[in-house]
Amino acid sequence: MIISIVSQKGGVGKSTISINLALAIAGLPTRPSVALVDCDEQQSCVETLQGHDRANLTLYEAIEKPHKLLDGLRQQVVICDTPPIGHDTAYQAAAVSSLVIIPLQPSPLDVRSMARTVKALTIIKAQYNPTLQARFLVNRLVPRTTLGVEIRDILKNLYPTFPVLNAMLHDRQAYKQSLISQQSVIEFDKASPAAKEMGELLMEIVKISKIKTK
């Protein structure tokens, strides 16, 4: 199962989402083997988790031609952090992925700019990967606002063939603080709002991807 985090924009939280999902899936009761593949030249994932102590989580770098590495990995779950769409690396990762998550910030401009990502993934699905699934993820919402619901409705109207995940992530300090200690927000503070929403995202991804939890 290869899950790629893809967007044509930088700064939408792809690396933070990739790291949290990799750590959270590795921490499931079944302890599945997980690979976190960093395809971005900034190498945020590798640098953040370098030297971690989880036996079932392996880090990889694949700045060029990631599809060759991804196709050869044998871990049960592979999380791939990609550079902005428009870069060949992102297209190549999507071409061999089972699921693509498209994070975006809650701005009408960001929503409309997703057209390029949607077009690229539609072509990839039609020509190379007919079983590819894609989901939007609303990220970096300001807490205690209703903007998330409005953005979800706009996405559904503009891109009806690309479902929106029910889980939504907010702009919270816990995401930054947890990475300092190489933890997911779920590990960092299980009772926090960040842990709750990341847990909801995790369970949604587990269901879509049919990852065993027992």
Disulfide bonds with the S-S distance in Angstrom:
none
